[in-house]
């Protein structure tokens, strides 16, 4: 099932709108700003900068009447990515150091504290083999987050996450 999201220029679903079921690298080509939305189906990641950069926030079905208040964004939404439904296993390898160095652990389920469970001092790279995942800055799935789809992530610093220590990780399941 495809996702569907409607973006609005103003808070509380006011102003011009833009509806999509796919990725949007630059919201400015459709709206002058974007400050609220409705997710009618599926799951999406939204970003406060174009081209899927900057602070990210995970959205599932529901109404989001004011991004700044609800998510702590400094600005409005500038890009969005639909998260495809995944059916099957989940598997990710996390590494203590960049370029897959240092201690490695393989996860197939959620982990509320990487440091407590694996005694890793940090998590600086990963390889997502199966499924879609969210990494969180704080234990218990709190704080800033990063969406990870299948692929290799050699250095989180190069992705704009310098100074962030990821502490928990969760699968994005079919509950979208």
PEJOMO-V926703 format. One record per pair of residues at least 12 apart in sequence whose ideal C-beta (glycine too) atoms are under 6 Angstrom apart, sorted by the first residue. I is the first residue (numbers start at 1). J is the second residue. D is the distance in Angstrom with one decimal. If there is no record, write none. Layout:
i=I j=J d=D
i=I j=J d=D
//
This chain:
i=2 j=21 d=4.6
i=3 j=21 d=6.0
i=3 j=41 d=5.4
i=3 j=42 d=2.0
i=3 j=82 d=4.8
i=4 j=21 d=5.1
i=4 j=40 d=4.3
i=4 j=41 d=4.9
i=5 j=37 d=5.8
i=5 j=39 d=5.1
i=5 j=44 d=5.4
i=6 j=19 d=4.7
i=6 j=38 d=4.9
i=7 j=34 d=4.6
i=7 j=37 d=4.7
i=8 j=36 d=4.6
i=9 j=31 d=5.0
i=9 j=33 d=5.5
i=10 j=35 d=5.6
i=11 j=35 d=4.9
i=11 j=36 d=5.2
i=11 j=66 d=4.6
i=12 j=65 d=5.0
i=13 j=36 d=5.3
i=16 j=31 d=5.8
i=18 j=30 d=4.0
i=18 j=31 d=5.3
i=22 j=82 d=5.8
i=23 j=81 d=4.9
i=23 j=82 d=5.9
i=24 j=79 d=5.9
i=24 j=80 d=5.0
i=25 j=51 d=5.2
i=25 j=79 d=5.4
i=26 j=50 d=4.4
i=27 j=77 d=6.0
i=27 j=78 d=5.3
i=33 j=76 d=4.7
i=34 j=76 d=4.9
i=34 j=77 d=4.3
i=35 j=67 d=5.7
i=35 j=76 d=4.8
i=36 j=64 d=6.0
i=36 j=65 d=5.1
i=37 j=64 d=5.2
i=38 j=63 d=5.2
i=39 j=59 d=5.1
i=39 j=61 d=5.1
i=39 j=62 d=5.8
i=42 j=176 d=5.3
i=43 j=60 d=5.0
i=43 j=83 d=4.3
i=43 j=176 d=3.6
i=44 j=59 d=4.8
i=44 j=80 d=5.3
i=44 j=82 d=5.6
i=45 j=58 d=5.9
i=45 j=81 d=4.8
i=45 j=147 d=4.5
i=46 j=59 d=6.0
i=46 j=77 d=4.7
i=46 j=80 d=4.8
i=47 j=79 d=4.6
i=48 j=73 d=4.8
i=48 j=75 d=5.3
i=48 j=78 d=5.9
i=49 j=78 d=5.1
i=50 j=78 d=4.8
i=50 j=79 d=5.2
i=52 j=79 d=5.3
i=52 j=81 d=5.6
i=56 j=145 d=5.7
i=56 j=147 d=5.9
i=57 j=71 d=4.7
i=58 j=134 d=5.9
i=60 j=176 d=5.4
i=83 j=132 d=5.6
i=83 j=172 d=5.8
i=85 j=174 d=6.0
i=86 j=131 d=5.1
i=86 j=132 d=5.5
i=89 j=130 d=5.0
i=90 j=108 d=5.6
i=90 j=130 d=5.5
i=90 j=131 d=3.5
i=90 j=171 d=4.7
i=91 j=108 d=5.4
i=91 j=129 d=4.3
i=91 j=130 d=4.3
i=92 j=107 d=5.2
i=92 j=126 d=5.8
i=92 j=128 d=5.0
i=92 j=133 d=5.6
i=93 j=106 d=5.0
i=93 j=127 d=4.6
i=94 j=123 d=5.0
i=94 j=126 d=4.8
i=95 j=125 d=4.5
i=96 j=120 d=5.0
i=96 j=122 d=5.7
i=97 j=124 d=5.4
i=98 j=124 d=4.6
i=98 j=125 d=5.1
i=98 j=155 d=4.1
i=99 j=154 d=5.1
i=100 j=125 d=5.4
i=103 j=120 d=5.5
i=105 j=118 d=4.7
i=110 j=170 d=4.6
i=110 j=171 d=5.9
i=111 j=169 d=5.1
i=112 j=139 d=5.9
i=112 j=140 d=5.1
i=112 j=168 d=5.2
i=113 j=139 d=4.2
i=113 j=168 d=6.0
i=114 j=167 d=5.7
i=122 j=165 d=5.8
i=123 j=166 d=4.7
i=124 j=156 d=5.6
i=125 j=153 d=5.8
i=125 j=154 d=5.3
i=125 j=155 d=6.0
i=126 j=153 d=5.0
i=127 j=152 d=5.1
i=128 j=148 d=5.0
i=128 j=150 d=4.9
i=128 j=151 d=5.9
i=131 j=171 d=5.7
i=132 j=149 d=5.3
i=132 j=172 d=4.3
i=133 j=148 d=4.4
i=133 j=169 d=5.8
i=133 j=171 d=5.9
i=134 j=170 d=5.1
i=135 j=166 d=4.5
i=135 j=169 d=5.1
i=136 j=168 d=4.5
i=137 j=164 d=5.5
i=138 j=167 d=5.4
i=139 j=167 d=4.8
i=139 j=168 d=5.2
i=141 j=168 d=5.2
i=141 j=170 d=5.4
//
